[in-house]
């Protein structure tokens, strides 16, 4: 019995203390599958670039810090963020337009719970004069979104097909109604509609 206690103690000390909060998990794990809170940079409409790979984290707070280039630091146990907090540190006149900001957060469960998929824009103006696209979602996020918030003057249109095809549901809402667990692409603009 004593030997079993020593082995358990060694395992707890040896592995428990050494578990990192990965920004990128080991190569054999997909970060979107392994970590609950991811950030992706939406592509500005008119730019033919591919959507960059998501960066994933253990906590929502780490994801928001990444999405805002470190400007917004939330308590470690935070699960949501408001527009005023996201605006912290941004020039209200938009002169520093190169600063990234959050334009949307997608959630696994209704009422903004579960994993999060934070959508980052490439400038501080959000959807004021800009539109963004997330034309596909990674495996575990595809057809798995149940609620969404929008920020930066954006509205989001959730599509059931990739590349903005299929059914559409305008949302910054606690539940996606008929589109629950059916989103495969998202378009962000001031109206939610593609111009």
VENSUL-V602175 format. One record per residue. RES is the residue in three letters. PHI is phi in degrees with one decimal (NA if undefined). OMEGA is omega in whole degrees, 0 to 359 (none if undefined). Layout:
# VENSUL-V602175
RES&PHI&OMEGA / RES&PHI&OMEGA
This chain:
# VENSUL-V602175
UNK&NA&180 / UNK&-60.9&180 / UNK&-61.9&179 / UNK&-64.0&179 / UNK&-65.5&179 / UNK&-65.1&179 / UNK&-62.0&179 / UNK&-62.5&179 / UNK&-61.5&178 / UNK&-62.9&179 / UNK&-63.7&181 / UNK&-65.2&180 / UNK&-68.1&184 / UNK&-67.0&184 / UNK&-100.9&183 / UNK&-63.6&183 / UNK&-75.4&185 / UNK&-96.2&182 / UNK&-71.2&181 / UNK&-83.9&167 / UNK&-88.1&187 / UNK&-72.3&165 / UNK&-83.9&174 / UNK&-137.7&180 / UNK&-71.1&178 / UNK&-52.7&187 / UNK&-55.5&183 / UNK&-81.5&178 / UNK&-113.7&174 / UNK&-76.1&183 / UNK&-58.2&180 / UNK&-68.3&178 / UNK&-80.5&188 / UNK&-87.4&186 / UNK&-123.6&190 / UNK&-80.7&187 / UNK&-123.1&185 / UNK&-119.8&177 / UNK&-123.7&174 / UNK&-131.5&177 / UNK&-91.4&177 / UNK&-70.1&180 / UNK&-94.5&179 / UNK&-65.8&178 / UNK&-59.6&184 / UNK&100.9&176 / UNK&-95.7&182 / UNK&-86.4&182 / UNK&-64.4&174 / UNK&-75.7&177 / UNK&-69.6&179 / UNK&-64.5&178 / UNK&-65.1&177 / UNK&-65.1&172 / UNK&-110.0&189 / UNK&-119.8&188 / UNK&-141.0&178 / UNK&-71.6&185 / UNK&-121.2&175 / UNK&-61.5&180 / UNK&-59.4&179 / UNK&-65.4&180 / UNK&-64.5&179 / UNK&-66.0&177 / UNK&-59.9&178 / UNK&-64.8&184 / UNK&-67.8&181 / UNK&-108.9&181 / UNK&53.6&177 / UNK&82.7&180 / UNK&-70.3&184 / UNK&-110.4&179 / UNK&-116.1&182 / UNK&-98.6&172 / UNK&-59.7&185 / UNK&-55.6&183 / UNK&-92.8&181 / UNK&-61.9&177 / UNK&-123.0&181 / UNK&-143.7&178 / UNK&-146.7&179 / UNK&-103.6&183 / UNK&-60.9&181 / UNK&-59.8&179 / UNK&-66.1&179 / UNK&-64.4&180 / UNK&-76.4&181 / UNK&-56.4&178 / UNK&87.6&178 / UNK&-97.7&177 / UNK&-62.2&183 / UNK&-62.2&178 / UNK&-87.1&178 / UNK&70.9&182 / UNK&-70.4&177 / UNK&-95.5&188 / UNK&-69.6&180 / UNK&-81.9&180 / UNK&-72.5&177 / UNK&-73.7&176 / UNK&-147.9&180 / UNK&-86.2&175 / UNK&-110.5&178 / UNK&-167.7&173 / UNK&-134.6&178 / UNK&-99.7&183 / UNK&-125.6&179 / UNK&-67.4&185 / UNK&-113.5&173 / UNK&-60.1&178 / UNK&59.6&169 / UNK&66.3&179 / UNK&-120.6&178 / UNK&79.7&180 / UNK&-64.8&178 / UNK&-128.8&176 / UNK&-129.6&186 / UNK&-86.2&180 / UNK&-100.9&183 / UNK&-106.0&173 / UNK&-93.8&181 / UNK&-96.2&178 / UNK&-151.8&184 / UNK&-80.0&183 / UNK&-84.6&180 / UNK&56.8&183 / UNK&-97.6&175 / UNK&-79.1&181 / UNK&87.1&181 / UNK&-133.7&172 / UNK&-130.7&184 / UNK&-134.0&180 / UNK&-131.3&168 / UNK&-125.1&192 / UNK&-77.1&175 / UNK&-146.0&176 / UNK&-118.6&179 / UNK&-68.5&186 / UNK&-36.5&185 / UNK&-74.8&178 / UNK&-97.8&180 / UNK&-69.8&181 / UNK&55.8&182 / UNK&-139.1&183 / UNK&-92.6&181 / UNK&-119.3&176 / UNK&-153.6&184 / UNK&-154.4&173 / UNK&-120.3&175 / UNK&-122.1&184 / UNK&-141.6&173 / UNK&64.1&179 / UNK&73.0&182 / UNK&-97.9&163 / UNK&-124.3&183 / UNK&-118.4&173 / UNK&-112.1&179 / UNK&-94.5&181 / UNK&-115.0&180 / UNK&-76.9&178 / UNK&-110.9&175 / UNK&-69.5&178 / UNK&54.6&170 / UNK&63.6&177 / UNK&-115.5&178 / UNK&82.1&181 / UNK&-66.8&181 / UNK&-127.9&178 / UNK&-139.6&177 / UNK&-77.6&186 / UNK&-156.3&159 / UNK&-149.0&199 / UNK&-143.2&181 / UNK&-73.5&173 / UNK&-155.7&186 / UNK&-88.4&175 / UNK&54.4&183 / UNK&-67.0&179 / UNK&-99.1&178 / UNK&-54.7&179 / UNK&56.9&179 / UNK&-131.1&183 / UNK&-79.2&176 / UNK&-120.4&175 / UNK&-155.7&184 / UNK&-139.0&177 / UNK&-117.3&180 / UNK&-115.7&173 / UNK&-156.8&179 / UNK&-63.8&180 / UNK&-106.9&186 / UNK&90.5&180 / UNK&-95.0&174 / UNK&-75.5&182 / UNK&-85.2&none
